[in-house]
Each structure stands twice: as structure tokens, then as C-alpha cells.
Amino acid sequence: MLDDEAKKIIEAEERYRHEITQKLRSGIDSFEQSALNLEHSIWGKVLEILNSNFGLWFLSSVFITGGAAMYQITQHHFEVKMSREKEVITCEFEIANRLNSMKFLIKRAKTNADAKFALTPITDSFGAVSTEYEHVNIAVLYFKVFQLTGLRNAEMEGYVKALEEKNLAIHLANPTAPFDEDERKNLLEMIAALQRYESDQINHRKN
């Protein structure tokens, strides 16, 4: 059994806890109300400013500046893309032009000297699509296309390398000797494979 003094102490502690709880609740409610009032006040001020002449000028400046920046970025991206596409197409048509020239002359070559001349487009163009590529090696043109598109074909690279090796061998051969028929056939097959690839690339780009 608790004596009267202990009961009084417990009752006092309970009242104290109750008072503290009430004060805390009152403080929290007051804080929440103050926060809401502040939020309403801030948004009221913001809306008041935005509805003013200054606010309208500020918003229009932000949208105009942002829109102009977005337009410039988009335009730059488009110009870069178009420039890259133009260069790719120029390289591809230059390659196709050289392959056609080689094929035409290889078919008619009678001596190694004729074959040597027929393979001139490997290093120099007879009629360049662009003067920039007039004296550019055909292997460099293929590499340029790879740089611009990221597309690489190991089989075609092998044909280009073999074509360059054939060209070197013909340069070392007796110029007055008859052009070997097996060499002619081999060269025409490589050129035909390269032509098919270039034709596919050009047609794919058109579509």
C-alpha cells in the first residue's frame, strides 16, 4: 500500500507530464500553423511578383533566353550532322568513281604498263568528286568513312589491302610483258566485291 506522501508525489509527476505534453502539442500546433502561414505568405508574394510587370518581363526573358539557347543547340547539332553526312556521301561517291575507272581500264589492259595505269585510282583520282580527295589514297577514303560513321567491314578492308598489294606488284613487274589473265580476273573480282559494298552503302543512305 502506498502512503499518502507517495501518492501525492505520483500525482504531481502525472500532472507535470500532462502539462509538458500539452505545452509540446501546443508548440507543435503553433509551429505548423506558422509554417503554413509562411508558405502561404511566400507563395502569395511570388504570385504577386509574377503578376507584376517585372514578373512578366522576367518570365518572358527566361523563356526567350531558354528557347533561343535550345534552338542554337538544335541548329548546331543539325548542322554538324548534315556536314558529316555530306562528307560521308562525298567519300563514298569518290570511292565508287575510282572503282568504276579501275574496272573499265583493267578489262582493257593488255600489258603490265596498262594494268599499272588502270590502278592509278588507288592513289589518285582521274576525276575527283571533290578536289579535297583528288590525291588521297583509296584506303584513306575508306578509313575516313569509318571515322564518320563508325561502321567497319573487315572483309572490305582485306580487299582494299589486297588491291594495294597487287598495285605494288604490278609496279615491279616488266611493263612490256602481257598482263596475266589470272591477275585480271582476281583484280576484277576484288573490285566487284568493293563495288557491291559501296552500292549497298549508298542505297542504304538514300533510304
C-alpha positions as CSV (number, residue, x, y, z in Angstrom):
1,M,0.0,0.0,0.0
2,L,1.2,3.5,-0.9
3,D,1.2,6.1,1.8
4,D,-0.3,9.5,1.2
5,E,3.0,11.1,0.6
6,A,3.9,8.7,-2.2
7,K,0.5,9.2,-3.8
8,K,1.0,12.9,-3.8
9,I,4.4,12.6,-5.5
10,I,3.0,10.3,-8.2
11,E,0.0,12.6,-8.8
12,A,2.4,15.6,-9.0
13,E,4.5,13.7,-11.6
14,E,1.4,12.9,-13.6
15,R,0.3,16.5,-13.6
16,Y,3.8,17.6,-14.7
17,R,3.9,15.1,-17.6
18,H,0.4,16.2,-18.6
19,E,1.4,19.9,-18.6
20,I,4.6,19.2,-20.6
21,T,2.6,17.1,-23.1
22,Q,0.0,19.9,-23.5
23,K,2.8,22.5,-24.0
24,L,4.5,20.3,-26.6
25,R,1.3,19.8,-28.5
26,S,0.5,23.5,-28.3
27,G,4.0,24.3,-29.5
28,I,3.8,21.9,-32.4
29,D,0.4,23.2,-33.5
30,S,1.7,26.7,-33.3
31,F,4.8,25.8,-35.4
32,E,2.7,24.0,-38.0
33,Q,0.4,27.0,-38.3
34,S,3.3,29.4,-38.5
35,A,4.8,27.2,-41.3
36,L,1.6,27.2,-43.2
37,N,1.2,30.9,-42.8
38,L,4.7,31.4,-44.0
39,E,4.2,29.2,-47.0
40,H,1.0,31.0,-48.0
41,S,2.8,34.3,-47.5
42,I,5.8,33.3,-49.7
43,W,3.6,31.9,-52.5
44,G,1.4,35.0,-52.2
45,K,4.5,37.2,-52.7
46,V,5.8,35.0,-55.5
47,L,2.4,35.2,-57.4
48,E,2.2,38.9,-56.7
49,I,5.7,39.4,-58.2
50,L,5.0,37.1,-61.2
51,N,1.8,39.0,-61.9
52,S,3.6,42.3,-61.9
53,N,5.3,43.9,-64.9
54,F,8.6,42.8,-63.6
55,G,7.4,39.3,-63.2
56,L,6.1,39.1,-66.7
57,W,9.3,40.6,-68.0
58,F,11.3,38.0,-66.0
59,L,9.3,35.1,-67.2
60,S,9.4,36.2,-70.8
61,S,13.2,36.7,-70.5
62,V,13.7,33.2,-69.1
63,F,11.5,31.5,-71.8
64,I,13.0,33.6,-74.7
65,T,16.6,33.0,-73.5
66,G,16.0,29.3,-72.9
67,G,14.2,28.9,-76.2
68,A,17.0,30.7,-78.1
69,A,19.6,28.5,-76.4
70,M,17.7,25.4,-77.2
71,Y,17.3,26.5,-80.8
72,Q,21.0,27.2,-81.1
73,I,21.9,23.8,-79.7
74,T,19.5,22.0,-82.0
75,Q,20.6,24.0,-85.0
76,H,24.3,23.3,-84.3
77,H,23.6,19.6,-83.9
78,F,21.7,19.5,-87.2
79,E,24.5,21.4,-89.0
80,V,27.1,19.0,-87.6
81,K,25.0,16.0,-88.7
82,M,24.4,17.4,-92.2
83,S,28.1,18.2,-92.6
84,R,29.1,14.7,-91.6
85,E,26.5,13.1,-93.9
86,K,27.7,15.3,-96.8
87,E,31.3,14.2,-96.2
88,V,30.4,10.6,-96.0
89,I,28.5,10.7,-99.3
90,T,31.3,12.6,-101.0
91,C,33.8,9.9,-99.9
92,E,31.5,7.0,-100.9
93,F,30.9,8.5,-104.4
94,E,34.6,9.2,-104.8
95,I,35.4,5.5,-103.9
96,A,32.7,4.3,-106.3
97,N,34.0,6.6,-109.1
98,R,37.5,5.2,-108.7
99,L,36.4,1.6,-108.6
100,N,34.4,2.2,-111.9
101,S,37.5,3.7,-113.5
102,M,39.7,0.7,-112.4
103,K,37.2,-1.8,-113.6
104,F,36.9,-0.2,-117.0
105,L,40.6,0.0,-117.6
106,I,41.6,-3.4,-116.1
107,K,39.2,-5.1,-118.6
108,R,41.1,-3.5,-121.5
109,A,44.6,-3.8,-120.1
110,K,47.0,-5.7,-122.4
111,T,50.3,-5.2,-120.8
112,N,51.5,-4.7,-117.2
113,A,52.0,-1.0,-118.1
114,D,48.3,-0.8,-119.0
115,A,47.4,-2.5,-115.7
116,K,49.7,-0.1,-113.8
117,F,47.8,2.8,-115.3
118,A,44.5,1.2,-114.7
119,L,45.2,1.0,-110.9
120,T,46.1,4.7,-110.7
121,P,42.8,5.5,-108.9
122,I,44.2,3.6,-105.9
123,T,46.3,6.7,-105.1
124,D,44.9,9.4,-107.4
125,S,41.6,10.2,-109.0
126,F,41.0,10.6,-112.7
127,G,38.1,13.0,-112.0
128,A,37.6,13.6,-108.3
129,V,34.1,14.2,-106.9
130,S,35.8,16.7,-104.6
131,T,39.2,18.3,-105.2
132,E,39.9,17.7,-101.5
133,Y,40.2,14.0,-102.2
134,E,41.9,14.2,-105.6
135,H,45.2,12.8,-104.4
136,V,44.0,10.8,-101.4
137,N,44.7,7.1,-101.2
138,I,41.6,5.0,-101.5
139,A,42.4,3.2,-98.2
140,V,42.4,6.6,-96.5
141,L,38.9,7.3,-98.0
142,Y,37.6,4.1,-96.5
143,F,39.1,5.0,-93.2
144,K,37.5,8.4,-93.4
145,V,34.1,6.9,-93.9
146,F,34.8,4.6,-90.9
147,Q,35.7,7.6,-88.8
148,L,32.5,9.4,-89.8
149,T,30.0,6.5,-89.5
150,G,31.7,4.1,-87.0
151,L,30.9,1.3,-89.5
152,R,33.8,-1.0,-90.2
153,N,33.9,-4.0,-92.5
154,A,36.9,-6.3,-92.1
155,E,36.3,-8.2,-95.3
156,M,36.3,-4.9,-97.4
157,E,39.4,-3.8,-95.6
158,G,41.0,-7.0,-96.7
159,Y,40.1,-6.4,-100.3
160,V,41.5,-2.8,-100.2
161,K,44.7,-4.1,-98.7
162,A,45.0,-6.8,-101.3
163,L,44.3,-4.3,-104.1
164,E,47.2,-2.1,-102.8
165,E,49.5,-5.1,-102.7
166,K,48.5,-6.0,-106.3
167,N,49.3,-2.5,-107.4
168,L,52.8,-2.6,-105.8
169,A,53.5,-6.0,-107.5
170,I,52.4,-4.7,-110.9
171,H,54.7,-1.6,-110.5
172,L,57.6,-4.0,-110.0
173,A,56.6,-6.2,-113.0
174,N,58.0,-5.9,-116.5
175,P,55.9,-3.1,-118.0
176,T,56.0,-4.6,-121.6
177,A,55.0,-8.1,-120.5
178,P,51.4,-9.2,-121.3
179,F,49.0,-8.7,-118.4
180,D,48.3,-12.0,-116.8
181,E,44.7,-13.2,-117.2
182,D,44.6,-14.7,-113.7
183,E,45.7,-11.3,-112.3
184,R,43.0,-9.6,-114.3
185,K,40.3,-12.0,-113.1
186,N,41.5,-11.6,-109.4
187,L,41.5,-7.9,-109.6
188,L,38.1,-7.7,-111.2
189,E,36.6,-10.0,-108.5
190,M,38.0,-7.7,-105.7
191,I,36.8,-4.6,-107.5
192,A,33.3,-6.1,-108.0
193,A,33.1,-7.0,-104.3
194,L,34.0,-3.5,-103.3
195,Q,31.5,-2.1,-105.8
196,R,28.7,-4.2,-104.4
197,Y,29.5,-3.0,-100.9
198,E,29.7,0.7,-101.9
199,S,26.4,0.4,-103.8
200,D,24.7,-1.1,-100.8
201,Q,26.1,1.7,-98.5
202,I,25.0,4.4,-100.9
203,N,21.5,2.9,-101.4
204,H,21.1,2.4,-97.7
205,R,22.0,6.0,-97.1
206,K,19.5,7.2,-99.7
207,N,16.7,5.3,-98.0
